[in-house]
Every structure is written in structure tokens, then in C-alpha cells.
Amino acid sequence: MSNHRLRHLSLAAGLCLLAPLLQAESWPAADWERAATPASAALEAFEAYSFPARDDLNPTGVRTDAVVVIRDGQLIYERYAGPTTVSTPHLTWSVSKSLIGAVMGVAYGEGRFKLSDAVAEHYPPFAAHPQTKMGHLFNWASGLDWEEGYELAPLRSSVVAMLYTRGRDDMGAFTVAHNQEVPPGTRFRYSSGDSTVIAATLKSMVGEKAYADYPWTALFEPLGITSAVWETDGSGTFVGSSYAYMTARDLARVGLLMQRDGRWGDRQLLPKAWVDFSLTPFADFKPGGPGEEVPGGQWWLNLAFEGAPKPWPDVPPTAFAALGHWGQSLYVLPEQKLVIVRYADDRDQSYQHNEFLKLAQAAFAGEVQP
């Protein structure tokens, strides 16, 4: 037999071995491929914690509106509590920050900006803070004198004033008007202002005409997301901190994209370097107490930092999440190939990420990782 024939047979054999691996990888089309999750005591315990009865005995405690669980690209569990349904675009609150991070990842891959660029290069009003780089904003490290907290009076809360009173006509300009408290890049301070300025920089990168559709053309449409709504301020800038809405199933698509290192099918939608940056802890983070998630690039990480315990001790350190007010959550557990979306309306802070994820692992991965 000729060497050419042997090479041909060898290649064919290799493709035959590879084909099952390629076919085994599931990606959602218009809908998710489904796989069953058998009933078990672990599943019962998960549901008991996630969906306690809504009655006079639980008027303000844990209130889950939706849970969707994806394992290795397949929908294995979902449950809704009225009025939320499978087709409800739910307010994501600060999960929006991670969404704007993903949108900007596409722009980064298109060469529209570098993390080392001055913010003012892409958003001229930020010339008031010339040392602030794009990377500082993604780490919530602008150094501005910002007060985050919805429960504070509007005169003290920067975020309440930005969203609802003095800043709502132009949230970027409102943020710029804050004083520079410390040099940029030297301190983490969670800031909805930083995230909304990120959304403002995108406008000059892509042009005002393309900007209105860019989250859809760049990210949502390639992922098959059809439910997304994103509010803007009075100047037409997306409220990158807070006001994106989508169904739980659609949000899970963003989680699968991140779980698979920015790849969607055969397309590298987000550069791997961008995903790596998003999941790299901010170097100057100083934990404020136990259970505090570690900031990455508009995502939250389950990493032990400077001798502190992991925020979620029963979950692998590779886990990460997009988190929002009152319990909105998109969790990614790469080691178990799990993506979990939880929409909620938690008011009393009794809900615990670690407990939810510990029970989810037992129900859907068959294990609890120390």
C-alpha cells in the first residue's frame, strides 16, 4: 500500500475519532436542547431552599422568580414563580454590568479600544480625570468619590442620584462630576458610575448610529438572544450598570459563552484574552470581610484573596458570577460545566450564594466540591 494511501487512512481514522467529540458538544439553537434530571432527595432540598412558600409567613424573605440550570450546553432544570414565566424579560439589575463587559469584549476583539487607553480618548468629558484608563473602569477602580447603596437617601447615594434624580438625563456626565478621591487603579470601590461610563465610551467607538443596535448586533443576535431590552438615560447612553432585561433562558446563553472561554459554536465571539482579563482578580482588592466576592473585569470571582477564605467555601475556586440587586444571579461553574440563572426579589438578605450553589451542585452535578 502506498504512503499516500496510508496517510489518507490515518487522517480518516483521526476524523472518525474526533467526530463523536464534536457531536457531543451541545449549543442552543432557537431553543435549548433538553436533558432530564431525575428526582432525588438532593433536588428536593434544592427546591425547598430556592422556592419557599410565598405566604404571610414569608412576606419579605427568599423569593425566587426563576431558576434555569444548564449542564454542558443542555437545559436540565427550570422553574418559575408567577408572575415571572419562561418568556418574561426580567430586570437583571447589576448583572447588566457583566453584560456590558461582554458587549465591550466584542468591541475589544474588533480593535476598537485597549485597556491601556485613557477613558477620555473614547469619552471626552472624562478629560477631567486624565489618568483614568479603560481597564480601571472595568475593575471598578476609577478612584472617584462614589457612594454606592440603594438604601441611602438620594443626597448621599451616588447611584440613586444617577439613576433616578440629578443624573438620569446624562449618567456619564453625572459620574464625571465626582471628585477624584484616590489615584485611579489603586483602590477597588464598587461603582455603577464606572460601569455606565463604560457604556458611554462605546458610543464614540462605534458611532452614534451603530450604537443603538450594537449590543444586539455584537452579542445578543450571535448568541440567539431575542428577549433583551436595555434602557438608556436621557442622552441615549445605555444604563450599563443596571437596566438590562432578558429571560432566564437567554441570560444562560451569556453564561455558556463565558463557560466556553468566549467561543460560540465555531466562532470565537469574545477573544480568549478578554475572558481571561474578565476573570482575573483586581490586584489591589482588599477584602472587607468573609463572603465578599473578588472583583474581576465586571464579573465576580470565587477566589481566596490575601489569606481570606473563598467567598463561597463549598464551591470550586474557578466559579464566577454576574450578580445584581435583590438576588439576580448568573453563576458559572466551569469544572461541573454548569450555568445557573436565578432571578429573585430578596429583601431581607437571608439568601446565601454558597448555600444555593452547594445544594445546586448536589442536585445537578451529583457532588459538592470542597
C-alpha positions in Angstrom: 0.0 0.0 0.0 1.4 3.5 -0.9 2.4 6.0 1.7 -0.2 8.4 0.3 -2.9 5.8 0.9 -1.6 5.2 4.4 -1.7 8.9 5.2 -5.3 9.1 3.8 -6.4 6.2 6.0 -4.7 7.8 9.1 -6.5 11.1 8.5 -9.8 9.4 8.1 -9.3 7.4 11.2 -8.4 10.6 13.1 -11.6 12.3 11.9 -13.7 9.3 12.9 -12.2 9.5 16.4 -12.8 13.3 16.6 -16.4 13.2 15.2 -18.1 11.9 18.4 -16.3 14.7 20.4 -17.6 17.4 18.1 -21.1 15.9 18.1 -21.2 15.7 21.9 -20.8 19.4 22.3 -24.3 20.9 22.7 -25.2 24.5 21.6 -28.6 26.1 21.8 -30.3 27.0 18.5 -33.7 28.7 18.7 -34.2 26.7 22.0 -32.1 24.7 24.3 -31.5 21.0 23.9 -33.0 19.3 26.9 -31.9 16.5 29.2 -33.7 15.1 32.2 -32.7 15.5 35.8 -34.0 12.5 37.9 -36.0 13.2 41.0 -33.8 12.9 44.1 -33.6 14.0 47.7 -30.9 16.5 46.6 -33.2 18.0 44.1 -36.0 18.3 46.8 -33.6 20.0 49.1 -32.5 22.5 46.3 -36.1 23.3 45.6 -37.1 23.7 49.2 -34.3 26.3 49.6 -34.9 28.0 46.3 -38.7 28.2 46.2 -40.0 28.6 49.8 -43.7 29.1 50.0 -45.0 32.6 49.3 -47.4 33.4 52.1 -47.8 35.5 55.1 -45.1 33.5 56.9 -42.5 34.5 54.2 -43.5 38.1 53.2 -40.0 39.5 52.8 -37.6 36.6 52.8 -36.2 34.5 49.9 -38.3 34.9 46.9 -37.1 33.2 43.7 -38.8 34.2 40.5 -36.9 31.8 38.1 -34.2 29.2 38.1 -32.6 27.8 34.9 -29.8 25.2 35.0 -27.7 24.4 32.0 -25.3 21.4 32.2 -22.8 21.0 29.3 -25.0 23.1 27.0 -28.2 21.3 27.8 -31.2 22.6 29.7 -31.7 20.2 32.7 -33.9 22.2 35.0 -36.1 25.2 35.1 -38.8 26.5 37.3 -40.7 29.8 37.6 -42.9 31.5 40.2 -45.6 33.9 39.0 -45.7 36.4 37.6 -42.4 35.5 36.0 -42.6 33.0 33.2 -40.4 31.4 30.6 -41.0 34.4 28.3 -40.6 37.2 30.9 -37.7 39.6 30.3 -36.7 40.0 33.9 -34.8 43.1 35.2 -31.2 41.9 35.8 -30.1 44.9 37.9 -26.3 44.8 38.2 -26.0 41.7 36.2 -26.1 44.4 33.5 -22.5 45.3 34.4 -21.3 41.9 33.3 -23.4 42.2 30.2 -21.8 45.5 29.2 -18.5 43.8 29.9 -19.3 41.1 27.4 -20.5 43.6 24.8 -17.3 45.5 25.3 -15.4 42.3 24.8 -16.7 42.1 21.3 -15.6 45.7 20.7 -12.2 44.8 22.1 -11.8 41.9 19.7 -12.7 44.3 16.9 -9.7 46.5 17.9 -11.9 49.4 19.0 -10.0 50.1 22.3 -7.2 48.9 24.5 -7.4 48.6 28.3 -4.5 51.0 28.5 -6.4 53.7 26.6 -7.3 56.8 28.6 -11.0 56.9 29.2 -11.1 60.4 27.8 -9.9 59.1 24.4 -13.3 57.5 24.0 -15.4 59.7 26.2 -14.1 63.3 26.1 -15.9 64.5 29.2 -13.6 62.2 31.2 -10.8 64.6 30.4 -11.5 65.9 34.0 -9.8 62.7 35.1 -7.0 62.3 32.6 -5.1 59.4 34.3 -8.0 57.0 34.3 -7.6 54.1 31.9 -10.3 51.9 30.4 -9.0 49.0 32.5 -9.6 50.9 35.7 -13.3 51.3 34.9 -13.7 47.5 34.3 -12.1 46.8 37.7 -14.3 49.5 39.4 -11.1 51.3 40.2 -11.6 54.8 38.8 -10.8 56.3 42.2 -13.8 58.6 42.1 -15.5 59.6 45.3 -18.6 57.4 44.7 -21.2 56.2 47.1 -23.0 53.0 46.1 -26.0 52.0 48.0 -29.7 52.0 47.1 -31.0 52.2 50.7 -29.2 55.5 51.4 -31.0 58.8 50.9 -30.5 60.2 47.3 -28.4 63.1 48.6 -25.9 60.6 49.9 -26.2 57.8 47.4 -24.4 58.4 44.1 -26.2 55.5 42.4 -29.7 56.6 43.4 -29.0 60.1 42.3 -27.5 58.8 39.0 -30.4 56.5 38.2 -33.4 58.5 39.5 -32.7 62.2 40.2 -29.9 64.5 39.2 -28.0 62.2 36.9 -30.7 60.5 34.9 -30.5 62.9 31.9 -26.8 62.1 31.4 -25.4 59.5 33.7 -21.9 59.7 32.3 -21.6 63.4 32.9 -23.0 62.9 36.4 -20.3 60.4 37.1 -17.5 62.6 35.7 -18.6 65.4 38.1 -17.4 63.3 41.1 -14.1 64.3 42.7 -11.0 62.2 42.2 -10.6 60.7 45.7 -7.6 58.4 45.1 -5.4 57.8 42.1 -7.1 55.5 39.5 -6.1 51.9 39.7 -5.1 52.0 43.4 -8.4 51.1 45.1 -11.5 49.0 44.4 -14.8 50.7 45.0 -17.9 49.2 43.5 -19.4 51.9 41.3 -22.4 51.9 39.0 -20.9 55.1 37.7 -17.8 53.3 36.4 -20.0 50.8 34.6 -22.2 53.4 32.9 -19.2 55.4 31.8 -18.0 52.1 30.1 -21.3 52.2 28.2 -20.7 55.8 27.3 -17.3 55.1 25.8 -18.8 52.6 23.4 -20.7 55.4 21.6 -17.7 57.1 20.2 -16.0 53.7 19.4 -18.8 52.5 17.1 -20.5 55.8 16.2 -23.9 57.0 17.4 -25.9 55.4 14.6 -24.5 51.9 15.2 -24.5 52.4 19.0 -28.3 52.0 19.4 -28.1 48.4 18.0 -24.6 47.4 18.9 -25.4 45.2 22.0 -27.7 43.2 19.7 -25.6 43.0 16.6 -22.4 42.4 18.5 -23.6 40.0 21.2 -27.3 39.2 21.6 -28.0 38.2 18.0 -25.0 35.9 17.6 -26.0 34.2 20.8 -29.6 33.8 19.7 -30.9 36.1 22.4 -34.3 37.5 21.3 -35.7 38.9 24.6 -33.2 41.6 25.5 -34.3 45.1 26.4 -31.8 47.7 27.6 -32.9 51.1 28.9 -30.9 54.3 28.1 -30.5 57.6 30.0 -31.8 60.9 28.6 -28.7 61.2 26.4 -29.2 57.9 24.8 -26.4 56.1 26.7 -27.2 52.5 27.8 -27.5 52.2 31.6 -24.6 49.9 31.7 -24.9 49.4 35.4 -28.5 48.4 35.9 -31.2 48.3 33.4 -30.9 45.3 31.0 -33.7 42.8 30.9 -33.9 39.3 29.4 -35.4 35.9 30.0 -33.6 33.5 32.2 -33.0 31.1 29.3 -31.4 34.0 27.3 -29.2 35.1 30.1 -28.0 31.5 30.4 -26.6 31.9 26.8 -24.2 34.5 28.1 -23.1 32.1 30.9 -22.4 29.3 28.4 -20.4 31.8 26.2 -18.2 32.6 29.3 -18.0 28.9 30.4 -16.6 28.0 27.0 -14.0 30.8 27.0 -15.8 33.2 24.7 -16.5 30.6 22.0 -19.9 30.2 20.4 -20.1 27.2 18.2 -17.2 27.6 15.7 -16.9 31.3 16.3 -14.6 33.0 18.9 -17.1 35.7 19.7 -15.1 37.1 22.7 -11.3 36.9 22.5 -9.8 34.4 24.9 -7.6 37.2 26.2 -10.8 39.2 27.1 -12.3 36.3 29.0 -9.0 35.9 30.9 -9.0 39.6 31.8 -12.6 39.4 32.9 -11.8 36.5 35.3 -8.6 37.9 36.7 -8.9 39.5 40.1 -8.1 43.1 40.6 -4.7 43.1 42.1 -5.3 45.8 44.7 -8.5 44.4 46.1 -8.7 44.4 49.9 -11.4 42.1 51.2 -13.8 43.8 53.5 -15.0 40.7 55.3 -15.8 37.0 54.9 -18.1 36.1 52.0 -17.1 39.1 49.8 -16.7 38.1 46.2 -13.5 39.1 44.4 -13.9 41.7 41.6 -12.6 40.8 38.1 -13.4 42.7 35.0 -17.1 43.4 35.6 -17.5 39.8 36.9 -17.3 38.4 40.5 -14.9 35.6 41.3 -14.8 32.9 44.0 -11.2 33.2 44.8 -9.4 33.3 48.1 -7.5 36.6 48.3 -4.7 37.6 50.5 -5.3 34.9 53.0 -9.1 35.4 53.1 -11.4 32.4 52.7 -13.2 31.8 49.4 -16.4 33.8 49.2 -18.4 30.5 48.5 -16.4 27.9 50.5 -18.4 24.9 49.2 -17.8 25.8 45.5 -14.7 25.4 43.4 -12.4 28.5 43.2 -12.9 28.6 39.4 -16.5 29.6 39.8 -17.6 33.1 38.9 -20.8 35.1 38.6 -22.7 38.1 37.4 -24.6 39.5 40.4 -27.4 42.0 40.8 -29.5 43.7 43.4 -32.0 41.6 45.3 -30.6 38.3 44.2 -30.3 38.4 40.4 -27.5 35.9 39.6 -25.8 34.2 36.7 -23.4 31.6 38.1 -20.8 29.7 36.0 -19.2 26.6 37.5 -16.7 25.5 34.8 -15.5 22.4 36.4 -19.0 20.9 36.5 -20.0 22.6 33.2 -22.9 24.2 35.0 -24.5 27.6 34.2 -27.2 28.6 36.6 -29.5 31.7 36.3 -31.5 32.8 39.3 -34.0 35.7 39.2 -35.4 36.9 42.5 -36.7 39.6 44.8 -34.8 39.0 48.0 -35.4 41.8 50.5 -34.1 40.5 53.9 -30.6 39.3 52.9 -31.3 35.8 54.2 -30.5 34.2 50.8 -26.9 32.9 50.6 -25.0 32.2 47.4 -22.9 29.5 48.9 -25.9 27.6 50.3 -27.8 27.8 46.9 -24.7 26.6 45.0 -23.9 23.9 47.4 -27.4 22.5 47.0 -27.3 23.0 43.2 -24.1 21.0 42.9 -25.6 18.1 44.9 -28.8 18.2 42.7 -27.3 18.7 39.3 -23.6 17.7 39.4 -24.0 14.9 41.9 -21.3 16.3 44.2 -20.2 19.0 46.5 -16.7 20.4 45.8 -14.7 21.4 48.8 
